Amino acid sequence: MKQEKKDNMVAKQRSLVIVKRNKKINKVNIVILAVGLLLTFTDYDMIGNQIIWLGIIIFVYTFGSNFIARARTRKSK
């Protein structure tokens, strides 16, 4: 029983680390999306669109990993 509780606690800590890391990534992603929009509005459409797509891909990755981490946290309770 004691080892199982320790394993659950370690798994929960890992999930919380992932969620905190993704919050930092999302802050950087907002800047990336803002730069992409700024470039798009200043007639640098090709570069701006690629940066926007990069931001969307990063957003999907962080959303998916947050979803999985939070599901693991709920499961371990």
Backbone atoms as SQL, in Angstrom:
CREATE TABLE atoms (id INTEGER PRIMARY KEY, chain TEXT, resi INTEGER, resn TEXT, atom TEXT, x REAL, y REAL, z REAL);
INSERT INTO atoms VALUES
  (1, 'A', 1, 'MET', 'N', 0.831, -1.193, 0.000),
  (2, 'A', 1, 'MET', 'CA', 0.000, 0.000, 0.000),
  (3, 'A', 1, 'MET', 'C', 0.875, 1.256, 0.000),
  (4, 'A', 2, 'LYS', 'N', 1.946, 1.236, 0.754),
  (5, 'A', 2, 'LYS', 'CA', 2.793, 2.409, 0.855),
  (6, 'A', 2, 'LYS', 'C', 3.468, 2.730, -0.482),
  (7, 'A', 3, 'GLN', 'N', 3.939, 1.705, -1.178),
  (8, 'A', 3, 'GLN', 'CA', 4.596, 1.907, -2.477),
  (9, 'A', 3, 'GLN', 'C', 3.607, 2.438, -3.506),
  (10, 'A', 4, 'GLU', 'N', 2.383, 1.958, -3.463),
  (11, 'A', 4, 'GLU', 'CA', 1.355, 2.425, -4.398),
  (12, 'A', 4, 'GLU', 'C', 1.053, 3.909, -4.183),
  (13, 'A', 5, 'LYS', 'N', 0.984, 4.303, -2.927),
  (14, 'A', 5, 'LYS', 'CA', 0.727, 5.704, -2.620),
  (15, 'A', 5, 'LYS', 'C', 1.883, 6.582, -3.101),
  (16, 'A', 6, 'LYS', 'N', 3.105, 6.106, -2.928),
  (17, 'A', 6, 'LYS', 'CA', 4.280, 6.845, -3.379),
  (18, 'A', 6, 'LYS', 'C', 4.285, 6.964, -4.901),
  (19, 'A', 7, 'ASP', 'N', 3.940, 5.898, -5.600),
  (20, 'A', 7, 'ASP', 'CA', 3.877, 5.924, -7.061),
  (21, 'A', 7, 'ASP', 'C', 2.822, 6.908, -7.554),
  (22, 'A', 8, 'ASN', 'N', 1.681, 6.936, -6.882),
  (23, 'A', 8, 'ASN', 'CA', 0.627, 7.889, -7.249),
  (24, 'A', 8, 'ASN', 'C', 1.080, 9.321, -7.039),
  (25, 'A', 9, 'MET', 'N', 1.807, 9.563, -5.949),
  (26, 'A', 9, 'MET', 'CA', 2.285, 10.907, -5.658),
  (27, 'A', 9, 'MET', 'C', 3.321, 11.358, -6.697),
  (28, 'A', 10, 'VAL', 'N', 4.205, 10.459, -7.101),
  (29, 'A', 10, 'VAL', 'CA', 5.208, 10.780, -8.114),
  (30, 'A', 10, 'VAL', 'C', 4.533, 11.061, -9.456),
  (31, 'A', 11, 'ALA', 'N', 3.528, 10.266, -9.815),
  (32, 'A', 11, 'ALA', 'CA', 2.812, 10.483, -11.072),
  (33, 'A', 11, 'ALA', 'C', 2.091, 11.825, -11.065),
  (34, 'A', 12, 'LYS', 'N', 1.512, 12.183, -9.931),
  (35, 'A', 12, 'LYS', 'CA', 0.820, 13.465, -9.818),
  (36, 'A', 12, 'LYS', 'C', 1.805, 14.627, -9.953),
  (37, 'A', 13, 'GLN', 'N', 2.989, 14.491, -9.342),
  (38, 'A', 13, 'GLN', 'CA', 4.005, 15.534, -9.443),
  (39, 'A', 13, 'GLN', 'C', 4.479, 15.703, -10.882),
  (40, 'A', 14, 'ARG', 'N', 4.644, 14.601, -11.601),
  (41, 'A', 14, 'ARG', 'CA', 5.041, 14.681, -13.009),
  (42, 'A', 14, 'ARG', 'C', 3.996, 15.422, -13.833),
  (43, 'A', 15, 'SER', 'N', 2.740, 15.115, -13.565),
  (44, 'A', 15, 'SER', 'CA', 1.667, 15.777, -14.301),
  (45, 'A', 15, 'SER', 'C', 1.640, 17.274, -14.006),
  (46, 'A', 16, 'LEU', 'N', 1.859, 17.637, -12.756),
  (47, 'A', 16, 'LEU', 'CA', 1.861, 19.054, -12.393),
  (48, 'A', 16, 'LEU', 'C', 3.039, 19.790, -13.037),
  (49, 'A', 17, 'VAL', 'N', 4.175, 19.127, -13.165),
  (50, 'A', 17, 'VAL', 'CA', 5.333, 19.733, -13.834),
  (51, 'A', 17, 'VAL', 'C', 5.007, 19.994, -15.300),
  (52, 'A', 18, 'ILE', 'N', 4.320, 19.051, -15.932),
  (53, 'A', 18, 'ILE', 'CA', 3.939, 19.215, -17.340),
  (54, 'A', 18, 'ILE', 'C', 2.985, 20.391, -17.498),
  (55, 'A', 19, 'VAL', 'N', 2.016, 20.508, -16.604),
  (56, 'A', 19, 'VAL', 'CA', 1.048, 21.606, -16.681),
  (57, 'A', 19, 'VAL', 'C', 1.740, 22.962, -16.491),
  (58, 'A', 20, 'LYS', 'N', 2.670, 23.047, -15.544),
  (59, 'A', 20, 'LYS', 'CA', 3.395, 24.300, -15.321),
  (60, 'A', 20, 'LYS', 'C', 4.256, 24.656, -16.530),
  (61, 'A', 21, 'ARG', 'N', 4.908, 23.659, -17.118),
  (62, 'A', 21, 'ARG', 'CA', 5.741, 23.901, -18.298),
  (63, 'A', 21, 'ARG', 'C', 4.883, 24.397, -19.459),
  (64, 'A', 22, 'ASN', 'N', 3.711, 23.811, -19.611),
  (65, 'A', 22, 'ASN', 'CA', 2.829, 24.211, -20.705),
  (66, 'A', 22, 'ASN', 'C', 2.295, 25.626, -20.518),
  (67, 'A', 23, 'LYS', 'N', 2.127, 26.066, -19.289),
  (68, 'A', 23, 'LYS', 'CA', 1.715, 27.456, -19.058),
  (69, 'A', 23, 'LYS', 'C', 2.777, 28.423, -19.559),
  (70, 'A', 24, 'LYS', 'N', 4.046, 28.087, -19.316),
  (71, 'A', 24, 'LYS', 'CA', 5.141, 28.927, -19.799),
  (72, 'A', 24, 'LYS', 'C', 5.199, 28.907, -21.325),
  (73, 'A', 25, 'ILE', 'N', 4.998, 27.741, -21.914),
  (74, 'A', 25, 'ILE', 'CA', 5.018, 27.625, -23.370),
  (75, 'A', 25, 'ILE', 'C', 3.883, 28.436, -23.971),
  (76, 'A', 26, 'ASN', 'N', 2.718, 28.430, -23.336),
  (77, 'A', 26, 'ASN', 'CA', 1.583, 29.193, -23.850),
  (78, 'A', 26, 'ASN', 'C', 1.836, 30.692, -23.821),
  (79, 'A', 27, 'LYS', 'N', 2.568, 31.174, -22.813),
  (80, 'A', 27, 'LYS', 'CA', 2.908, 32.598, -22.765),
  (81, 'A', 27, 'LYS', 'C', 3.790, 32.976, -23.947),
  (82, 'A', 28, 'VAL', 'N', 4.762, 32.136, -24.263),
  (83, 'A', 28, 'VAL', 'CA', 5.628, 32.379, -25.417),
  (84, 'A', 28, 'VAL', 'C', 4.821, 32.258, -26.706),
  (85, 'A', 29, 'ASN', 'N', 3.876, 31.330, -26.725),
  (86, 'A', 29, 'ASN', 'CA', 3.058, 31.115, -27.915),
  (87, 'A', 29, 'ASN', 'C', 2.196, 32.333, -28.230),
  (88, 'A', 30, 'ILE', 'N', 1.726, 33.022, -27.214),
  (89, 'A', 30, 'ILE', 'CA', 0.948, 34.237, -27.437),
  (90, 'A', 30, 'ILE', 'C', 1.800, 35.281, -28.151),
  (91, 'A', 31, 'VAL', 'N', 3.059, 35.385, -27.752),
  (92, 'A', 31, 'VAL', 'CA', 3.975, 36.323, -28.413),
  (93, 'A', 31, 'VAL', 'C', 4.201, 35.908, -29.867),
  (94, 'A', 32, 'ILE', 'N', 4.366, 34.609, -30.101),
  (95, 'A', 32, 'ILE', 'CA', 4.569, 34.104, -31.466),
  (96, 'A', 32, 'ILE', 'C', 3.365, 34.438, -32.338),
  (97, 'A', 33, 'LEU', 'N', 2.167, 34.197, -31.820),
  (98, 'A', 33, 'LEU', 'CA', 0.957, 34.504, -32.592),
  (99, 'A', 33, 'LEU', 'C', 0.822, 36.007, -32.839),
  (100, 'A', 34, 'ALA', 'N', 1.170, 36.818, -31.859),
  (101, 'A', 34, 'ALA', 'CA', 1.093, 38.272, -32.034),
  (102, 'A', 34, 'ALA', 'C', 2.063, 38.743, -33.110),
  (103, 'A', 35, 'VAL', 'N', 3.268, 38.194, -33.118),
  (104, 'A', 35, 'VAL', 'CA', 4.251, 38.555, -34.148),
  (105, 'A', 35, 'VAL', 'C', 3.749, 38.132, -35.522),
  (106, 'A', 36, 'GLY', 'N', 3.168, 36.946, -35.597),
  (107, 'A', 36, 'GLY', 'CA', 2.615, 36.474, -36.871),
  (108, 'A', 36, 'GLY', 'C', 1.508, 37.381, -37.386),
  (109, 'A', 37, 'LEU', 'N', 0.620, 37.791, -36.501),
  (110, 'A', 37, 'LEU', 'CA', -0.455, 38.704, -36.913),
  (111, 'A', 37, 'LEU', 'C', 0.094, 40.066, -37.321),
  (112, 'A', 38, 'LEU', 'N', 1.069, 40.545, -36.585),
  (113, 'A', 38, 'LEU', 'CA', 1.684, 41.830, -36.921),
  (114, 'A', 38, 'LEU', 'C', 2.342, 41.782, -38.296),
  (115, 'A', 39, 'LEU', 'N', 3.052, 40.707, -38.572),
  (116, 'A', 39, 'LEU', 'CA', 3.688, 40.568, -39.888),
  (117, 'A', 39, 'LEU', 'C', 2.656, 40.434, -41.001),
  (118, 'A', 40, 'THR', 'N', 1.558, 39.754, -40.709),
  (119, 'A', 40, 'THR', 'CA', 0.504, 39.604, -41.712),
  (120, 'A', 40, 'THR', 'C', -0.129, 40.954, -42.045),
  (121, 'A', 41, 'PHE', 'N', -0.338, 41.777, -41.038),
  (122, 'A', 41, 'PHE', 'CA', -0.958, 43.083, -41.276),
  (123, 'A', 41, 'PHE', 'C', -0.001, 44.104, -41.882),
  (124, 'A', 42, 'THR', 'N', 1.299, 43.843, -41.832),
  (125, 'A', 42, 'THR', 'CA', 2.269, 44.775, -42.404),
  (126, 'A', 42, 'THR', 'C', 2.815, 44.276, -43.741),
  (127, 'A', 43, 'ASP', 'N', 2.004, 43.549, -44.466),
  (128, 'A', 43, 'ASP', 'CA', 2.298, 43.104, -45.831),
  (129, 'A', 43, 'ASP', 'C', 3.456, 42.111, -45.946),
  (130, 'A', 44, 'TYR', 'N', 3.735, 41.383, -44.891),
  (131, 'A', 44, 'TYR', 'CA', 4.671, 40.261, -44.954),
  (132, 'A', 44, 'TYR', 'C', 3.859, 38.976, -44.783),
  (133, 'A', 45, 'ASP', 'N', 2.941, 38.758, -45.728),
  (134, 'A', 45, 'ASP', 'CA', 1.976, 37.669, -45.603),
  (135, 'A', 45, 'ASP', 'C', 2.614, 36.288, -45.529),
  (136, 'A', 46, 'MET', 'N', 3.608, 36.023, -46.341),
  (137, 'A', 46, 'MET', 'CA', 4.202, 34.691, -46.381),
  (138, 'A', 46, 'MET', 'C', 4.846, 34.327, -45.040),
  (139, 'A', 47, 'ILE', 'N', 5.620, 35.224, -44.498),
  (140, 'A', 47, 'ILE', 'CA', 6.286, 34.955, -43.223),
  (141, 'A', 47, 'ILE', 'C', 5.258, 34.942, -42.089),
  (142, 'A', 48, 'GLY', 'N', 4.347, 35.888, -42.110),
  (143, 'A', 48, 'GLY', 'CA', 3.323, 35.979, -41.063),
  (144, 'A', 48, 'GLY', 'C', 2.452, 34.748, -40.992),
  (145, 'A', 49, 'ASN', 'N', 2.033, 34.235, -42.147),
  (146, 'A', 49, 'ASN', 'CA', 1.196, 33.036, -42.156),
  (147, 'A', 49, 'ASN', 'C', 1.935, 31.823, -41.604),
  (148, 'A', 50, 'GLN', 'N', 3.203, 31.691, -41.943),
  (149, 'A', 50, 'GLN', 'CA', 3.976, 30.560, -41.436),
  (150, 'A', 50, 'GLN', 'C', 4.156, 30.650, -39.921),
  (151, 'A', 51, 'ILE', 'N', 4.377, 31.838, -39.414),
  (152, 'A', 51, 'ILE', 'CA', 4.523, 32.005, -37.965),
  (153, 'A', 51, 'ILE', 'C', 3.201, 31.736, -37.259),
  (154, 'A', 52, 'ILE', 'N', 2.102, 32.154, -37.856),
  (155, 'A', 52, 'ILE', 'CA', 0.790, 31.873, -37.273),
  (156, 'A', 52, 'ILE', 'C', 0.543, 30.366, -37.224),
  (157, 'A', 53, 'TRP', 'N', 0.873, 29.661, -38.291),
  (158, 'A', 53, 'TRP', 'CA', 0.703, 28.207, -38.303),
  (159, 'A', 53, 'TRP', 'C', 1.588, 27.539, -37.256),
  (160, 'A', 54, 'LEU', 'N', 2.801, 28.054, -37.077),
  (161, 'A', 54, 'LEU', 'CA', 3.678, 27.536, -36.028),
  (162, 'A', 54, 'LEU', 'C', 3.021, 27.711, -34.661),
  (163, 'A', 55, 'GLY', 'N', 2.439, 28.869, -34.422),
  (164, 'A', 55, 'GLY', 'CA', 1.742, 29.120, -33.163),
  (165, 'A', 55, 'GLY', 'C', 0.560, 28.197, -32.961),
  (166, 'A', 56, 'ILE', 'N', -0.171, 27.912, -34.030),
  (167, 'A', 56, 'ILE', 'CA', -1.316, 27.005, -33.930),
  (168, 'A', 56, 'ILE', 'C', -0.853, 25.592, -33.597),
  (169, 'A', 57, 'ILE', 'N', 0.231, 25.154, -34.220),
  (170, 'A', 57, 'ILE', 'CA', 0.755, 23.815, -33.950),
  (171, 'A', 57, 'ILE', 'C', 1.229, 23.709, -32.504),
  (172, 'A', 58, 'ILE', 'N', 1.908, 24.730, -32.013),
  (173, 'A', 58, 'ILE', 'CA', 2.356, 24.731, -30.616),
  (174, 'A', 58, 'ILE', 'C', 1.152, 24.713, -29.679),
  (175, 'A', 59, 'PHE', 'N', 0.109, 25.472, -30.029),
  (176, 'A', 59, 'PHE', 'CA', -1.098, 25.497, -29.200),
  (177, 'A', 59, 'PHE', 'C', -1.753, 24.121, -29.133),
  (178, 'A', 60, 'VAL', 'N', -1.853, 23.437, -30.255),
  (179, 'A', 60, 'VAL', 'CA', -2.466, 22.107, -30.277),
  (180, 'A', 60, 'VAL', 'C', -1.646, 21.129, -29.438),
  (181, 'A', 61, 'TYR', 'N', -0.317, 21.202, -29.547),
  (182, 'A', 61, 'TYR', 'CA', 0.546, 20.327, -28.750),
  (183, 'A', 61, 'TYR', 'C', 0.349, 20.567, -27.255),
  (184, 'A', 62, 'THR', 'N', 0.382, 21.832, -26.825),
  (185, 'A', 62, 'THR', 'CA', 0.244, 22.121, -25.400),
  (186, 'A', 62, 'THR', 'C', -1.155, 21.772, -24.897),
  (187, 'A', 63, 'PHE', 'N', -2.170, 21.993, -25.733),
  (188, 'A', 63, 'PHE', 'CA', -3.535, 21.637, -25.343),
  (189, 'A', 63, 'PHE', 'C', -3.642, 20.133, -25.129),
  (190, 'A', 64, 'GLY', 'N', -3.094, 19.365, -26.057),
  (191, 'A', 64, 'GLY', 'CA', -3.153, 17.903, -25.938),
  (192, 'A', 64, 'GLY', 'C', -2.388, 17.383, -24.736),
  (193, 'A', 65, 'SER', 'N', -1.196, 17.899, -24.502),
  (194, 'A', 65, 'SER', 'CA', -0.416, 17.417, -23.365),
  (195, 'A', 65, 'SER', 'C', -1.036, 17.861, -22.043),
  (196, 'A', 66, 'ASN', 'N', -1.646, 19.043, -22.002),
  (197, 'A', 66, 'ASN', 'CA', -2.368, 19.467, -20.794),
  (198, 'A', 66, 'ASN', 'C', -3.553, 18.553, -20.529),
  (199, 'A', 67, 'PHE', 'N', -4.275, 18.205, -21.569),
  (200, 'A', 67, 'PHE', 'CA', -5.435, 17.326, -21.427),
  (201, 'A', 67, 'PHE', 'C', -5.014, 15.967, -20.863),
  (202, 'A', 68, 'ILE', 'N', -3.937, 15.414, -21.396),
  (203, 'A', 68, 'ILE', 'CA', -3.458, 14.117, -20.929),
  (204, 'A', 68, 'ILE', 'C', -2.954, 14.207, -19.491),
  (205, 'A', 69, 'ALA', 'N', -2.203, 15.258, -19.170),
  (206, 'A', 69, 'ALA', 'CA', -1.669, 15.420, -17.808),
  (207, 'A', 69, 'ALA', 'C', -2.788, 15.590, -16.791),
  (208, 'A', 70, 'ARG', 'N', -3.787, 16.369, -17.122),
  (209, 'A', 70, 'ARG', 'CA', -4.897, 16.568, -16.177),
  (210, 'A', 70, 'ARG', 'C', -5.720, 15.297, -16.021),
  (211, 'A', 71, 'ALA', 'N', -5.853, 14.521, -17.086),
  (212, 'A', 71, 'ALA', 'CA', -6.568, 13.249, -16.986),
  (213, 'A', 71, 'ALA', 'C', -5.814, 12.280, -16.079),
  (214, 'A', 72, 'ARG', 'N', -4.503, 12.259, -16.185),
  (215, 'A', 72, 'ARG', 'CA', -3.697, 11.404, -15.302),
  (216, 'A', 72, 'ARG', 'C', -3.819, 11.851, -13.855),
  (217, 'A', 73, 'THR', 'N', -3.859, 13.164, -13.633),
  (218, 'A', 73, 'THR', 'CA', -3.992, 13.683, -12.274),
  (219, 'A', 73, 'THR', 'C', -5.333, 13.261, -11.671),
  (220, 'A', 74, 'ARG', 'N', -6.396, 13.376, -12.446),
  (221, 'A', 74, 'ARG', 'CA', -7.713, 12.964, -11.961),
  (222, 'A', 74, 'ARG', 'C', -7.772, 11.466, -11.722),
  (223, 'A', 75, 'LYS', 'N', -7.103, 10.716, -12.573),
  (224, 'A', 75, 'LYS', 'CA', -7.116, 9.257, -12.456),
  (225, 'A', 75, 'LYS', 'C', -6.389, 8.795, -11.203),
  (226, 'A', 76, 'SER', 'N', -5.321, 9.496, -10.820),
  (227, 'A', 76, 'SER', 'CA', -4.529, 9.077, -9.675),
  (228, 'A', 76, 'SER', 'C', -5.169, 9.428, -8.329),
  (229, 'A', 77, 'LYS', 'N', -6.203, 10.240, -8.339),
  (230, 'A', 77, 'LYS', 'CA', -6.856, 10.624, -7.069),
  (231, 'A', 77, 'LYS', 'C', -7.643, 9.499, -6.475);
